[in-house]
């Protein structure tokens, strides 16, 4: 019998739930099941809607904009070579809330492989393994070195 990682995680989770019924404390049983699932590398599937993603990205923007001036400048970047610089469409060294929001929602749309308005954990992993480049905006000019 061949057991895959996903099958092993599922089997471990089922065993944890079955054995968990033997104890007295329900909170202890749940904590034990969570611990065993984590040890088996089990991550429950997730689904994120475009609306939820937009809200998360808005909160992320405000967390990065430490001085509250409505832009993320180089001093507020998480690191010097941050990929966030790709969102700076006018190349002024600052990312406005509009640039951030539009760029992150475009990323969401690239992750939404079946175009249903949600991104599943499987779609997210597929995107991470093979990220799709952002399409060139209509009418944009490719800089010549």
C-alpha positions as CSV (number, residue, x, y, z in Angstrom):
1,X,0.0,0.0,0.0
2,X,1.4,3.4,-1.0
3,X,0.8,6.4,1.2
4,X,1.3,9.9,-0.1
5,X,2.1,12.9,2.1
6,X,-1.5,14.1,1.8
7,X,-2.7,10.6,2.7
8,X,-0.4,10.4,5.6
9,X,-1.6,13.7,6.9
10,X,-5.2,12.7,6.5
11,X,-4.5,9.3,8.2
12,X,-2.7,11.1,11.1
13,X,-5.6,13.6,11.5
14,X,-8.2,10.8,11.6
15,X,-6.1,8.8,14.1
16,X,-5.8,11.9,16.2
17,X,-9.5,12.5,16.2
18,X,-10.3,8.8,16.9
19,X,-7.8,8.7,19.8
20,X,-8.8,12.1,21.0
21,X,-12.2,10.7,22.1
22,X,-10.5,8.8,24.9
23,X,-9.6,11.8,27.0
24,X,-11.7,13.9,29.3
25,X,-10.9,17.5,28.3
26,X,-12.3,18.6,24.9
27,X,-9.8,21.6,24.7
28,X,-6.9,19.2,25.3
29,X,-8.2,16.9,22.6
30,X,-8.4,19.7,20.1
31,X,-5.0,21.0,21.0
32,X,-3.5,17.5,20.7
33,X,-5.2,16.9,17.3
34,X,-3.9,20.3,16.1
35,X,-0.4,19.4,17.2
36,X,-0.5,16.0,15.5
37,X,-1.8,17.6,12.3
38,X,0.9,20.2,12.3
39,X,3.5,17.5,13.0
40,X,2.3,15.7,9.9
41,X,2.5,18.8,7.8
42,X,-1.2,19.1,7.3
43,X,-2.4,22.5,6.2
44,X,-6.2,22.8,5.8
45,X,-7.3,24.1,2.4
46,X,-8.3,27.7,2.2
47,X,-10.3,30.0,-0.1
48,X,-9.9,33.7,-0.3
49,X,-12.3,36.0,-2.2
50,X,-11.2,39.0,-4.1
51,X,-13.0,41.2,-1.6
52,X,-11.3,39.7,1.4
53,X,-7.9,39.8,-0.4
54,X,-8.5,43.5,-1.1
55,X,-9.2,44.2,2.5
56,X,-6.1,42.3,3.7
57,X,-4.0,44.3,1.2
58,X,-5.5,47.6,2.4
59,X,-4.5,46.7,6.0
60,X,-1.1,45.7,4.7
61,X,-0.6,49.0,3.0
62,X,-1.5,50.9,6.2
63,X,0.9,48.8,8.2
64,X,3.7,49.5,5.8
65,X,2.9,53.2,5.6
66,X,4.3,53.9,9.0
67,X,4.3,57.7,8.8
68,X,0.7,57.7,7.6
69,X,1.3,60.0,4.7
70,X,-0.6,57.8,2.2
71,X,2.6,56.5,0.4
72,X,5.2,53.8,1.0
73,X,8.6,55.2,0.3
74,X,12.0,53.4,0.3
75,X,12.4,53.9,4.1
76,X,9.1,52.0,4.7
77,X,9.9,49.1,2.4
78,X,10.3,45.7,4.3
79,X,13.7,45.3,2.7
80,X,15.9,47.2,0.2
81,X,15.2,44.9,-2.8
82,X,11.5,44.6,-2.1
83,X,9.3,43.3,-4.9
84,X,6.9,46.0,-3.9
85,X,9.0,48.4,-6.0
86,X,7.4,46.7,-9.0
87,X,4.1,48.4,-8.0
88,X,5.7,51.8,-8.5
89,X,4.2,52.5,-11.9
90,X,5.5,56.1,-12.3
91,X,8.9,55.2,-10.9
92,X,9.0,58.0,-8.4
93,X,10.3,55.8,-5.6
94,X,7.0,55.9,-3.8
95,X,4.0,53.6,-3.9
96,X,0.6,55.2,-3.5
97,X,-2.4,53.5,-2.1
98,X,-3.8,53.3,-5.6
99,X,-0.7,51.7,-7.1
100,X,-0.5,49.2,-4.2
101,X,-4.2,48.3,-4.4
102,X,-4.3,47.9,-8.2
103,X,-1.0,46.0,-8.3
104,X,-2.0,43.6,-5.5
105,X,-5.5,43.0,-7.1
106,X,-3.8,42.3,-10.4
107,X,-1.6,39.7,-8.6
108,X,-4.8,38.2,-7.1
109,X,-6.3,38.0,-10.6
110,X,-3.2,36.1,-11.9
111,X,-3.5,33.7,-9.0
112,X,-7.2,33.1,-9.7
113,X,-6.5,30.4,-12.4
114,X,-10.1,29.5,-13.0
115,X,-11.4,33.1,-12.9
116,X,-14.1,32.4,-10.3
117,X,-13.3,35.4,-8.1
118,X,-11.7,33.2,-5.4
119,X,-8.2,31.9,-4.9
120,X,-7.9,28.4,-3.3
121,X,-4.8,27.1,-1.5
122,X,-4.1,24.9,-4.6
123,X,-4.2,27.9,-6.9
124,X,-2.0,29.9,-4.6
125,X,0.6,27.1,-4.5
126,X,0.5,26.7,-8.3
127,X,1.1,30.4,-8.7
128,X,4.0,30.3,-6.2
129,X,5.7,27.5,-8.2
130,X,5.1,29.2,-11.5
131,X,4.3,32.9,-11.1
132,X,2.8,34.6,-14.1
133,X,4.3,37.9,-15.0
134,X,2.1,41.0,-14.9
135,X,0.8,41.9,-18.3
136,X,2.1,45.1,-19.9
137,X,-0.5,47.9,-19.5
138,X,-2.1,49.0,-22.7
139,X,-0.2,51.8,-24.4
140,X,2.8,51.4,-22.2
141,X,6.3,52.0,-23.5
142,X,9.1,49.5,-23.0
143,X,12.2,51.4,-21.9
144,X,15.2,51.0,-24.0
145,X,18.5,50.9,-22.1
